[in-house]
Amino acid sequence: MLDRVDWRGESAGSYDDSKLYVTALMAAVARLRPGGLSNAVDPGWVPTRMGGPGAPDDLELGHRTQEWLASSDDPQALSTGGYWYHRERTQPHRSVHDEAFQERLLQRLAEETGISL
């Protein structure tokens, strides 16, 4: 899967793949840096230019989880490695927590950026 990625951005990749990669990166950071907080948020399909005017989710709810994670003293908000949707922890794609996949992603990112995690 990672071999098909155009890391230079000359051709568009899929939105689903990009969300998978960023969520797997979050899980890798949470695993490798347990003293910090690393979470991913699914804001929902909201009515933006990207989502379109017919998107069924609430635009207000789309950002409230991010605000809550960034500013709350709630013990849930102070957890790490979570995938959140409207302040509820949910399960991401199974590959997100696959450590071998995380390591392959980190290796490819290091090759492309020259920066290792």
N, C-alpha and C positions, 0 to 999 in steps of 0.2 A: 504494500500500500504506500509506504513512504518513498519507494523508488519511482513512483509515477508523479510525484510532486514537482512542479516547476518552481523551484526555490527562488528563481530570478524574477518571477512575476510577469513573464512574457505571455503566458496564457492563463486564463482564469481557472482556478480549481473550484471544487464544489463547496458550497456553503457548509454542508454537513461535515465534510472532511475537515474544514478549517475549525469548526466547533469541536470536533473530536480532538484535534491536535492541541488546541488551546486548553481544553479540559484535561487532557492527559498531562500536559505541561504543569498545570495546577497541581495535579495529584503527585507528580514527581517532586515538585518543590515542597509540598506538604510532607512527603516521605523523607526527603533528603535534608530538609531544614525544619526539624520539629519544633524549634524555638520560635518560629514565626507563624504567621497565619496566611494560609493560601486556600482560597475558595473560588468556585466558579458559579456564575449566576446565569440562569436561563430566564431572560426577561419576558418570554412569551412572544407570541406573534402579535405584535402591536402595530397600530396604525401610524407608521412613519413613511418617509419616502421609500424606504426599502420594503417595508411590510405591506404598504398599500393602504388605501382608505377603507378597504373591506376587512382588514385584519380584525379578528374577533376578540383579542385580549385587551385589557385595560392599560392604556399608556401610563397612567399614574402608578399602577402596581408594578410596572416594568422596572422602575428605578428604586422603588422603596426598599427592596431587599438589599440592593447595593449600599444604600445609605445606612441601613440597619447594621449590616456587617462591618461597615467602616467606622461607625460611631457608637454602637451600643455596648453596654457592659453586661448584657444578657449572656449567661454562660453558653447558650447555643451559638450566639454570634461570635464568641471567642474561641470556637472550635476551629479545626483546620481540616482540609481535605474534603470539604463538603461540596455537593452540587445542589444548588438551591433554586427553587421556583416559588415565588410569592411567599418567602420566609418559611418554606417547608423544605426540609432536606429530602431529596429524591435520589433515585439511582440513575447514574449516567450510563452510557453504553458500556458494556462489559470490558472493552479494551482499555478503558480509562485506568482501571486498577490493575492491569496486566503489567507487571514490573518489567518484563522483557520488552514489551512494546514501548514503555516509557523510556527505557535505556536506548532503544534504537532511535526514538525520536530525539532524545538528548544528544546522541552522537551525530545525527544528521544536522541538528541545529548548530552544534559546535563546529562541524565541518564548514557550514555556510557562513557562520558569523565570526569564527575564530575565538569564541567565548565558551568556556566550559562551565557548567553549573557546579 
